[in-house]
Amino acid sequence: MHNVIARLPLSVIPDPTPEVPPQAGGLLTVLNWASGIGLVLGVLGVIIVGIGMVIQLRRGEGGESIGKLGWVLAGCIIITGAGGIVRAFV
């Protein structure tokens, strides 16, 4: 089987370029809205974690909120990179 694959010229292997069909306009609108809402919630999450850090600092609890901030920032990275992540696996 390996010999058959090795004998095929590279021009035989197709290299399709992804193209969005015109009927997907509504779906793209929904995806854009979901991405925008996710980013707004991410900014809100960073603000809430920051407020929690200030309150904990005044109480002397220090950096217990750093883990929460990490999770919020990781979520923001996933939201903004969702297209690239999916494109890497497809």
C-alpha positions as a printed NumPy array, in Angstrom:
array([[  0.   ,   0.   ,   0.   ],
       [  2.843,   2.373,   0.836],
       [  4.351,   1.879,  -2.643],
       [  1.102,   2.916,  -4.305],
       [  0.998,   6.167,  -2.359],
       [  4.657,   6.867,  -3.056],
       [  4.095,   6.504,  -6.824],
       [  1.286,   9.066,  -7.03 ],
       [  2.414,  12.467,  -8.285],
       [  1.693,  15.359,  -5.968],
       [ -0.493,  17.044,  -8.581],
       [ -3.095,  14.297,  -8.104],
       [ -3.69 ,  15.213,  -4.445],
       [ -6.331,  17.965,  -4.344],
       [ -5.781,  21.075,  -2.258],
       [ -9.245,  22.594,  -1.806],
       [ -9.676,  26.125,  -0.577],
       [-12.544,  26.622,   1.881],
       [-15.327,  28.814,   0.592],
       [-18.338,  29.985,   2.531],
       [-21.584,  29.385,   0.617],
       [-23.867,  32.39 ,   0.144],
       [-26.608,  30.697,   2.2  ],
       [-24.401,  30.859,   5.343],
       [-24.93 ,  34.596,   5.861],
       [-27.267,  34.1  ,   8.821],
       [-24.945,  31.569,  10.434],
       [-21.992,  33.943,  10.123],
       [-24.07 ,  36.676,  11.758],
       [-24.843,  34.366,  14.689],
       [-21.164,  33.421,  15.01 ],
       [-20.116,  37.072,  14.971],
       [-22.681,  37.918,  17.663],
       [-21.576,  34.952,  19.814],
       [-17.934,  35.97 ,  19.505],
       [-18.7  ,  39.596,  20.377],
       [-20.849,  38.639,  23.368],
       [-18.156,  36.223,  24.553],
       [-15.503,  38.935,  24.409],
       [-17.694,  41.429,  26.259],
       [-18.327,  38.821,  28.97 ],
       [-14.578,  38.13 ,  29.074],
       [-13.84 ,  41.801,  29.739],
       [-16.574,  41.818,  32.394],
       [-15.013,  38.72 ,  33.942],
       [-11.59 ,  40.387,  34.138],
       [-13.177,  43.423,  35.806],
       [-15.027,  41.23 ,  38.33 ],
       [-11.869,  39.267,  39.152],
       [ -9.996,  42.56 ,  39.552],
       [-12.602,  43.821,  42.001],
       [-12.347,  40.547,  43.904],
       [ -8.556,  40.894,  44.028],
       [ -8.844,  44.384,  45.499],
       [-11.289,  43.19 ,  48.16 ],
       [ -9.122,  40.171,  49.015],
       [ -6.01 ,  42.335,  49.185],
       [ -7.696,  44.582,  51.73 ],
       [ -8.601,  41.501,  53.766],
       [ -5.025,  40.198,  53.558],
       [ -5.887,  37.124,  51.472],
       [ -3.486,  38.15 ,  48.725],
       [ -3.35 ,  36.429,  45.386],
       [ -6.004,  33.742,  45.661],
       [ -7.775,  35.326,  42.687],
       [ -4.841,  34.849,  40.334],
       [ -6.142,  31.392,  39.406],
       [ -9.55 ,  32.841,  38.551],
       [ -7.897,  35.498,  36.419],
       [ -5.97 ,  32.777,  34.599],
       [ -9.178,  30.92 ,  33.789],
       [-10.884,  34.085,  32.539],
       [ -7.904,  34.955,  30.339],
       [ -7.72 ,  31.383,  29.029],
       [-11.397,  31.638,  28.074],
       [-10.745,  34.93 ,  26.267],
       [ -7.868,  33.345,  24.347],
       [-10.068,  30.431,  23.3  ],
       [-12.875,  32.769,  22.21 ],
       [-10.594,  34.964,  20.101],
       [ -8.677,  32.033,  18.653],
       [-11.685,  29.788,  18.   ],
       [-11.517,  30.188,  14.235],
       [ -7.818,  29.37 ,  14.109],
       [ -8.211,  26.439,  16.484],
       [-10.964,  24.888,  14.364],
       [ -9.05 ,  25.603,  11.151],
       [ -6.019,  23.758,  12.567],
       [ -8.054,  20.597,  13.128],
       [-10.111,  20.631,   9.928]])
